[in-house]
Each structure stands twice: as structure tokens, then as C-alpha cells.
Amino acid sequence: MSALIGLCIRVIHAWALLGGLVLLAVVLMTTYSAAAGYLVAKPFPGDFELTEMGVAIAAFSFLPYCQLTFANVSADIFTAHAGPRAIAVFNRLGSLLAFLFACLLIWRMWEGMQDYQTYLEVTAILQVPLWYAFVPALVSLVLLAIAALITLRYPQNHPDSPLAAH
């Protein structure tokens, strides 16, 4: 089981790095398009469509990593005076909610992707099918569910956590 968890952790890390590369590509494309638009009045056609899809894909790809590293937004004001036992309970509750939320989103995103495939909705300029962006988002949500299960089993600062090694 430990080898499987280690593999999942490595995949989640790689997925987040891939999301970072997608975001870097969006920045480079946007910079090129803005410069080309300014210098030669010929921006990259459909750059805003690709920016929307790329940023969404990148944002989804960071969700599992944030869950795995306990980097999600939290309201420390509620736990500032809580003891370690209460914080561990809150961590596990947060992981359970993240898992349930990921499962709900997987279901709804899957249904949404099927609708976009059925009705073949595409972007206005480049004619890219919108369902293409759903595929990496769904992968991200599955990885989020896995990360939530890992953090449910190994809450923050757990002595046996395989997360400390990564």
C-alpha cells in the first residue's frame, strides 16, 4: 500500500508541474499576442479562448497538490487556540469534505462533458471543442479525490505520514 501511495504522491506532484507548464505556455502566448498586436497589429487569433481553457486546466491541476500539501485556504482564526487533537479532527473533516466535493464535481463535470460532446459546442474563433478542457479537469478531480483520501489517512503532522518524504 505504501508503494501505491508513493506513486500517487509522485503523480500528483507531476500533474501540478504540468499545470504550471500549461500556465507558463498561456503567459508566453499572451505575451506574444500582445506584442504582436502592438507591434504589427496582428495578435494571435483566439488567444483569449486558449487563455480561458489553459488557466482553467492549470487551476484544476493545482487542486490535488494543494490538498496533499495542506496548502488550501484555511481560517486559522477558528483554530488559533485549538489543541493538536482538535486540529487533527478539523484536518480529517476537511479531507473528508474535499473527498466528497471531488466526487460531486467528478459526477457533474462528467455529465457536463458528455453534454458538450453531444451538442458539439466549440470556441468562437478557433472552433476548439469545449469538452477538451473537461478531460484534464476530470483527471485533476480524480487526483484530488485520491489526495483527499491520503490526507484523510495521514492528517497534517502525522508521524507515519509518507507525505513528509516528498
Buried (B, 14 or more C-beta within 10 A) or exposed (E): EEEEBEEBBEBBBEBBEBBBEBBEEBEEBBEEBEEBEEEEEEBBEBBBBBBBBBBBBBBBBBBBBBBBBBEEEEEEEEEEEEEEEEBBEBBBEBBBEBBEBBBEBBEEBEEBBEEBBEEEEBBEEEEBEBBBBBEBBBBBBBBBBBBBBBBBBBBBEBEEBBBEEE
